[in-house]
Amino acid sequence: MQKTILQNAKLANSATQLTKMLLVCGVVAGPLFTVVGLIQAFTRPGFDITRHALSLLENGDLGWIEITAFLLSGLLFIAGAIGMRQVMRGSRGGTWGPILIGAVGAGLIGAGCFTADPGLGFPPGTPVSGMSWHGLLHLIISSLSFLALVAGCFVFARRFLAQRQPGWVTYTLVSGVIAFVAFAVLASGQLWMTSTFVFAMLNAYVWCSVMAAKLLTEQPHVSA
């Protein structure tokens, strides 16, 4: 009997450690994507953050850097979503919250596999052409992924509302609303909104990581 108890305790501890590792992946994902994107945005010749979306950084000789950022961040978000599911299981938002964060990760991977077309003069000297099949897929996948991120904000906001955590409700709702408004205005063709959209998007990705960090601090209590 004692041996069985010890074995069960070891298995539970292993599961707890695995969940922590998965959540750490989610914590890293948002800042990684943000830092890599901003460094390139302000160092790549010809890139203008007031006109160009970060996806355009997938083009050019250094495009592999942004592609790698998309793929790696996506994988990290998916790992984080699995960890979130372990912690949130059976609680408010425990199903759709992790699913939507996982969809964000899958969208980043898709956006990295199907690269954006060059445009608006970036990379410099690139001839203007019509939208390619992979550029169209990039646009569709990125849009769906970002909408999943916005939806995730509202799912978590309901969770925090039920937990009576008004500060977290406000932070989450503001992040989601700003992201949606910026996306909607830019999608309507208002290119002057590009820089606002970029920062709203990056803020939303960081919000995802903040959620993983918050659950990481709660994880030992939930597992007990």
Secondary structure in CASP SS format (residue, H / E / C, confidence):
PFRMAT SS
TARGET T0000
AUTHOR 0000-0000-0000
METHOD secondary structure of the structure
MODEL  1
M C 1.00
Q H 1.00
K H 1.00
T H 1.00
I H 1.00
L H 1.00
Q H 1.00
N H 1.00
A H 1.00
K H 1.00
L H 1.00
A H 1.00
N H 1.00
S H 1.00
A H 1.00
T H 1.00
Q H 1.00
L H 1.00
T H 1.00
K H 1.00
M H 1.00
L H 1.00
L H 1.00
V H 1.00
C H 1.00
G H 1.00
V H 1.00
V H 1.00
A H 1.00
G H 1.00
P H 1.00
L H 1.00
F H 1.00
T H 1.00
V H 1.00
V H 1.00
G H 1.00
L H 1.00
I H 1.00
Q H 1.00
A H 1.00
F C 1.00
T C 1.00
R C 1.00
P C 1.00
G C 1.00
F C 1.00
D C 1.00
I C 1.00
T C 1.00
R C 1.00
H C 1.00
A C 1.00
L H 1.00
S H 1.00
L H 1.00
L H 1.00
E H 1.00
N C 1.00
G C 1.00
D C 1.00
L C 1.00
G H 1.00
W H 1.00
I H 1.00
E H 1.00
I H 1.00
T H 1.00
A H 1.00
F H 1.00
L H 1.00
L H 1.00
S H 1.00
G H 1.00
L H 1.00
L H 1.00
F H 1.00
I H 1.00
A H 1.00
G H 1.00
A H 1.00
I H 1.00
G H 1.00
M H 1.00
R H 1.00
Q H 1.00
V H 1.00
M H 1.00
R C 1.00
G C 1.00
S C 1.00
R C 1.00
G C 1.00
G C 1.00
T C 1.00
W H 1.00
G H 1.00
P H 1.00
I H 1.00
L H 1.00
I H 1.00
G H 1.00
A H 1.00
V H 1.00
G H 1.00
A H 1.00
G H 1.00
L H 1.00
I H 1.00
G H 1.00
A H 1.00
G H 1.00
C H 1.00
F C 1.00
T C 1.00
A C 1.00
D C 1.00
P C 1.00
G E 1.00
L C 1.00
G C 1.00
F E 1.00
P C 1.00
P C 1.00
G C 1.00
T C 1.00
P C 1.00
V C 1.00
S C 1.00
G C 1.00
M C 1.00
S C 1.00
W H 1.00
H H 1.00
G H 1.00
L H 1.00
L H 1.00
H H 1.00
L H 1.00
I H 1.00
I H 1.00
S H 1.00
S H 1.00
L H 1.00
S H 1.00
F H 1.00
L H 1.00
A H 1.00
L H 1.00
V H 1.00
A H 1.00
G H 1.00
C H 1.00
F H 1.00
V H 1.00
F H 1.00
A H 1.00
R H 1.00
R H 1.00
F H 1.00
L H 1.00
A H 1.00
Q C 1.00
R C 1.00
Q C 1.00
P H 1.00
G H 1.00
W H 1.00
V H 1.00
T H 1.00
Y H 1.00
T H 1.00
L H 1.00
V H 1.00
S H 1.00
G H 1.00
V H 1.00
I H 1.00
A H 1.00
F H 1.00
V H 1.00
A H 1.00
F H 1.00
A H 1.00
V H 1.00
L H 1.00
A H 1.00
S C 1.00
G C 1.00
Q C 1.00
L H 1.00
W H 1.00
M H 1.00
T H 1.00
S H 1.00
T H 1.00
F H 1.00
V H 1.00
F H 1.00
A H 1.00
M H 1.00
L H 1.00
N H 1.00
A H 1.00
Y H 1.00
V H 1.00
W H 1.00
C H 1.00
S H 1.00
V H 1.00
M H 1.00
A H 1.00
A H 1.00
K H 1.00
L H 1.00
L H 1.00
T H 1.00
E H 1.00
Q H 1.00
P H 1.00
H H 1.00
V H 1.00
S H 1.00
A C 1.00
END
